[in-house]
Amino acid sequence: MILCLVTDRRRLGAAMGARQGEWIDLLRQQVEAAVSAGVDVVQVREPDLEAAQLTHLIRDLMTHVEGTATRLLVNDRVDVAIAAKASGVHLKERSMLPEHVRAITPPHFMITCSVHTITAAVARKSADLLIAGTVLPTASKPAVDYLNKAGLEEIVEAAAQQPVLGIGGLDVASIP
């Protein structure tokens, strides 16, 4: 099993009743706790941060990840991931293909990709990990076409031996 944390400092801050100025600190604490708990992958998904601010945040978070098994990925910002020396990048389904990213990144740079269809899964065979979703309803994705169990199974089958992580609305009770 692969455990993955996808960050969202705004939702985290709101859930904690924190002021906006405290959100980054809460995010740091959340990532530190995830690393301590042995989470495999932390995907930093903070799309509203400008490149310089995001790069600074990733560099800071990498100090908590270095020397552990946790991999820190930047969501869809290959430039920031390279500049901050992150463990890798998570690409949206409509982003660059993983083989193009591999051509410009260092060895051992992890590449994960969002997929929502069988076609996307097949096109992203060179990724280290596919993240398939949204599987079931969630608060953050209330109006999408969900894969449900059957759609996730189809993507897993199309991916053959490539690892696939289901995301969205899954918990221990929903996994047979």
Secondary structure as GFF3:
##gff-version 3
##sequence-region A 1 176
A	DSSP	beta_strand	4	6	.	.	.	ID=ss1
A	DSSP	alpha_helix	9	16	.	.	.	ID=ss2
A	DSSP	three_ten_helix	20	22	.	.	.	ID=ss3
A	DSSP	alpha_helix	23	36	.	.	.	ID=ss4
A	DSSP	beta_strand	41	44	.	.	.	ID=ss5
A	DSSP	alpha_helix	51	65	.	.	.	ID=ss6
A	DSSP	beta_strand	71	75	.	.	.	ID=ss7
A	DSSP	alpha_helix	78	83	.	.	.	ID=ss8
A	DSSP	beta_strand	88	91	.	.	.	ID=ss9
A	DSSP	alpha_helix	98	102	.	.	.	ID=ss10
A	DSSP	beta_strand	110	115	.	.	.	ID=ss11
A	DSSP	alpha_helix	118	123	.	.	.	ID=ss12
A	DSSP	beta_strand	129	133	.	.	.	ID=ss13
A	DSSP	alpha_helix	148	158	.	.	.	ID=ss14
A	DSSP	beta_strand	164	167	.	.	.	ID=ss15
A	DSSP	three_ten_helix	172	174	.	.	.	ID=ss16
###
